[in-house]
Amino acid sequence: MISSMTGYAAQSRRFTGGQLHMELKGVNSRFLDLHFRLADELRMAETSIREQISSRVKRGKVECRLYFTLEKKADAMEVDRALLEKIRRVGDLVRAHLPEVGTLSLGDVLRWPGLLAEESVAFEALTPVFQELLAATLEEFVAARAREGEKLAALILERGRQMRVILARITPLVPAAQDTLREKLRQRLSNAVSASGVSIDESRILQEVALFAARIDVDEELSRLAAHLEELERIFTAGGAVGKRLDFLMQELNREANTLGAKSVLAEIAQGVMELKLLIEQMREQAQNLE
């Protein structure tokens, strides 16, 4: 299976008195990079989440958000009576020393931190619900990455097929173009020697022509490009975590295309090389999204 590093999943599960929610978001990263946004009451879940994600995901920056919402009840609001008594005593003490200070309003008292007890949950009581929620969310997340990966793989392979078409178009042009250039160079050297009046052995001229032919020979570059495209298909056939292998392969494809361009002897070949480089860059951009 080919997976993208980007994906999103969200699930919720009910428990007595509320709901538990989980979100997973994934983007590109060179390595597996996990980030957590958990409610304080759910911090104990981090280890389990980390282990489960690491067992299914190999690369990418993954953010996990886990929180709960509680059902509102009419009689759920409680006042911390001990804290309320402390506020009263402190207020009396301050006014005893500073009579000009006014009394606290009802709003001031109710906004006092910790006065109104907030509802909470114990993680232990949510463990069964949490385990089910984690499994379902992770399964959805992996499936989303796989769907995206399948699309990216199809795009990359299609560009590989387009590269094969270009290579098939320019490869037959190379031998005739090289023969023409070699003959032109031989003729120019012969004419230059004749015009100078200097006697040079014909074998010396042929040696210079042979050196020039070696510099413009692109058979090796064409063969390597074809071999790299075969490797591209093998990588996707094998599946798994292909991102790093594709990164390296894109570098090799680009290097061979650059060398081929430097040795181009015809405008048609140079145009084909530009098309190859554009396709390689498009593949490289897509490959960076794969796990």
Beta strands, then each sheet from edge to edge (+ up, - down):
strand 1: 7-15
strand 2: 18-27
strand 3: 32-38
strand 4: 60-70
strand 5: 78-79
strand 6: 116-117
sheet 1: 1+ 2- 4+ 3+
sheet 2: 5+ 6-
end
